[in-house]
Amino acid sequence: MTADPDKYILKVDGLGVTYGDFVAVKDVGFNVLQGEIFGLLGPNGAGKTSTLSAIEGLLKFKQGTIIVDGQDVQQKPLYAKASMGVQLQSTSFQPELNVVQILQLFSGIYGVPKNKDEIKEMLKDIKLEDHAHKKFGQLSGGQQQRVSLVIATIHNPKLVLLDEPTTGLDPQSRRQLWERIEAIKAKGHAVLLTTHSMEEAEAVCDRIAIIDHGRVIAIDTPQALVDKHRDDPEVIAVSRRGKITLEDVFIGLTGTAVRD
């Protein structure tokens, strides 16, 4: 499904997040469309996690607004949370339960209980039907991420938030997860993901926002950003391959200093 230009699932406007005197996020704004994969990129400490936490409802903010499927997350937090599915970078489930039991548990928690045939079909869809009775900890990293993604979308949320979903995965597992993310988009969901991988951003994201020092400094499609900044002196200076890449643009805009 292509993005619907008339249907914003997520609107972030003028978001500000502070920790005491420290300003983590300042005047951040972007929108995510229905049927769109939107990437939030930035160096460590740039404000990605604070922005994501505010959207998820895990962090209180005093400046700006966040609208999920037409509802303000602060005025109607329960509706907003019900409209979201979240996959964290590191997820841990009840160690004594196997995959089928975990899916049964969370489908019940989300109010969409699944029978055995439905769960079998879900596992078949993610190519884990032969691992149905394994405990979560016995699965590989890629298999765990596939299960986590199914749980994040089991209640058919309008917005799916993915926090560095492919960190630590091998190339085969990463490609499989990209396919799962694209399948989520094809069903009309809006997807917001954070990533440090420029390859991932180019491969799956329709648009990206680059955030640094708490501010959004660029928003566009990956290719449009490359085309716009390919002649910037800062970008040319860091290019190592002759051909300007998204990574060159990212480093040119955010600097070469390593962030803790």
C-alpha positions in Angstrom: 0.0 0.0 0.0 1.4 3.4 -1.0 1.4 6.2 1.6 -1.9 8.1 1.7 -1.0 11.8 1.6 -4.3 12.8 3.2 -3.9 10.4 6.2 -1.4 11.3 8.9 -1.3 8.6 11.6 1.4 10.4 13.6 1.9 14.1 14.0 4.7 15.5 16.1 4.7 19.3 16.4 7.0 21.5 18.5 8.0 18.7 20.8 10.3 19.7 23.7 11.8 17.4 26.3 14.0 18.5 29.2 15.8 16.7 32.0 16.3 19.3 34.6 18.3 22.0 32.9 19.3 19.8 30.0 17.3 20.2 26.8 17.2 16.7 25.1 14.6 17.6 22.4 13.8 21.1 21.1 11.0 22.0 18.7 11.0 18.6 16.9 8.3 18.1 14.3 7.5 15.5 11.7 4.5 13.5 10.4 4.2 9.8 9.4 1.6 8.8 6.8 -0.6 5.8 6.6 1.3 3.1 4.6 4.7 4.8 5.1 7.9 3.7 6.7 9.5 6.7 8.3 13.1 6.5 9.7 14.4 8.6 12.6 18.2 8.8 12.4 20.7 10.5 14.6 24.0 10.0 16.5 24.0 8.7 20.1 22.5 11.3 22.4 20.8 13.2 19.6 17.3 12.9 21.0 15.9 9.8 19.2 15.1 7.8 22.3 13.5 10.8 24.1 11.4 11.5 21.1 10.3 7.8 20.8 9.6 7.6 24.5 7.4 10.7 24.4 5.4 9.2 21.5 5.0 5.9 23.4 3.7 7.7 26.4 6.6 6.7 28.6 7.9 10.2 29.0 6.1 13.3 30.0 6.7 16.4 28.0 5.6 20.0 28.5 6.1 21.5 25.1 4.5 20.6 21.8 1.8 18.1 20.8 1.8 14.5 19.6 -1.2 13.2 17.8 -1.7 9.5 17.1 -4.6 8.6 14.7 -6.3 11.9 15.4 -6.0 11.8 19.2 -3.7 13.8 21.5 -1.4 11.3 23.4 -1.6 13.5 26.6 -5.4 14.1 26.5 -6.3 10.5 25.5 -3.3 8.4 26.5 -5.2 5.1 26.5 -6.6 5.5 23.0 -3.1 6.5 21.8 -1.5 3.5 23.4 -4.1 1.2 22.0 -3.4 2.6 18.5 0.3 1.8 18.8 2.4 -1.4 18.6 6.0 -1.2 20.0 9.0 -3.3 19.4 11.9 -2.4 21.6 15.6 -3.0 20.7 15.8 -5.6 23.4 12.7 -7.6 24.4 12.4 -10.3 27.1 9.4 -12.5 27.5 8.4 -14.9 30.3 11.3 -17.5 30.2 9.1 -20.5 31.2 6.7 -20.0 28.2 7.1 -21.3 24.7 6.4 -19.4 21.6 2.7 -20.5 21.3 2.0 -19.7 24.9 3.6 -16.2 24.5 1.4 -15.4 21.5 -1.6 -16.7 23.4 -0.8 -14.5 26.4 -0.2 -11.3 24.5 -3.2 -11.7 22.2 -5.3 -12.0 25.3 -3.6 -9.0 26.9 -4.4 -6.9 23.8 -8.0 -8.2 23.7 -7.7 -10.1 20.5 -7.4 -13.8 21.6 -6.2 -16.2 19.0 -7.2 -19.9 18.7 -4.6 -22.6 17.9 -5.3 -22.5 14.2 -4.8 -18.7 14.1 -1.6 -18.9 16.0 -0.4 -21.8 13.8 -1.0 -19.6 10.8 0.8 -16.7 12.3 3.9 -18.8 13.0 3.7 -20.2 9.5 3.7 -16.7 8.1 6.9 -15.9 9.9 8.4 -19.3 9.1 8.5 -20.4 12.7 5.9 -23.2 12.7 8.7 -25.8 13.5 9.7 -23.8 16.6 6.2 -23.4 18.1 7.1 -25.2 21.3 10.5 -23.7 21.8 11.1 -21.3 24.7 11.8 -17.7 23.6 15.3 -17.9 24.9 16.1 -20.9 22.7 15.4 -18.9 19.5 18.1 -17.2 17.5 18.2 -13.4 17.5 16.5 -13.1 14.2 13.7 -15.5 15.3 13.2 -13.6 18.5 12.8 -10.3 16.5 10.2 -11.9 14.3 8.2 -13.1 17.3 8.5 -9.6 18.9 7.3 -8.0 15.7 4.3 -10.3 15.5 3.4 -9.4 19.1 3.8 -5.6 18.4 1.3 -5.9 15.6 -1.0 -8.6 16.9 -3.8 -6.0 17.7 -3.6 -4.4 14.3 -2.3 -1.0 15.5 -2.4 2.0 13.2 1.2 3.0 14.2 4.1 0.6 14.7 7.2 1.9 16.5 10.4 0.0 16.0 13.5 0.9 18.0 16.6 -0.3 16.1 14.9 -3.5 15.1 17.8 -5.2 13.4 20.7 -4.4 15.8 22.9 -7.5 16.2 21.3 -9.5 13.4 23.3 -11.2 10.6 22.6 -10.1 7.0 20.1 -12.9 6.3 18.1 -12.2 9.4 18.2 -8.5 8.7 16.9 -9.0 5.2 14.1 -11.2 6.5 13.1 -8.6 9.1 13.1 -5.9 6.4 10.6 -8.0 4.5 8.4 -8.3 7.6 8.5 -4.5 8.0 7.6 -3.9 4.4 4.7 -6.4 4.8 3.5 -4.3 7.8 3.5 -1.2 5.5 1.7 -3.1 2.8 -1.2 -3.7 5.2 -1.6 0.1 5.7 0.2 0.6 8.9 2.4 3.6 9.6 5.8 2.6 10.7 8.3 4.7 12.6 11.7 3.2 13.2 15.0 4.4 14.7 18.2 3.0 13.2 21.9 3.6 13.1 22.1 1.7 9.8 22.2 3.9 6.7 21.8 0.8 4.6 18.6 0.0 6.5 17.3 3.5 6.1 17.9 3.4 2.3 16.5 -0.1 2.0 13.2 0.3 3.8 12.4 3.9 4.6 10.2 6.1 2.4 11.3 9.2 4.2 13.8 9.9 7.0 14.4 12.6 9.5 17.9 13.3 10.8 18.0 14.6 14.4 21.0 16.1 16.1 21.4 17.9 19.4 17.7 17.6 19.9 16.7 19.2 16.7 15.5 17.8 13.3 18.0 19.1 10.8 16.7 17.4 7.6 13.6 15.5 6.4 13.2 14.0 3.0 13.5 10.7 1.1 16.9 9.1 1.4 17.7 9.8 -2.3 16.5 13.4 -2.2 18.8 14.1 0.8 21.7 12.6 -1.1 20.9 14.7 -4.2 20.4 17.8 -2.1 23.7 17.6 -0.2 26.0 15.8 -2.6 27.9 19.0 -3.3 28.2 20.2 0.3 31.9 20.7 1.2 31.3 18.8 4.5 29.8 15.9 2.6 32.5 15.7 0.0 35.2 15.9 2.7 34.0 12.7 4.4 33.2 10.7 1.2 35.5 7.7 0.8 34.2 6.0 -2.2 33.8 8.7 -4.8 30.1 8.1 -4.9 28.1 10.1 -2.3 26.1 7.9 0.0 23.4 8.6 2.6 26.1 7.8 5.3 28.3 10.6 3.8 25.4 13.0 4.0 24.6 11.9 7.6 28.2 12.4 8.8 28.5 15.6 6.8 25.4 17.1 8.5 26.1 15.7 12.1 29.9 15.8 12.2 32.7 13.3 12.5 33.0 13.3 16.3 32.2 10.0 18.0 29.3 10.4 20.5 29.1 8.5 23.8 
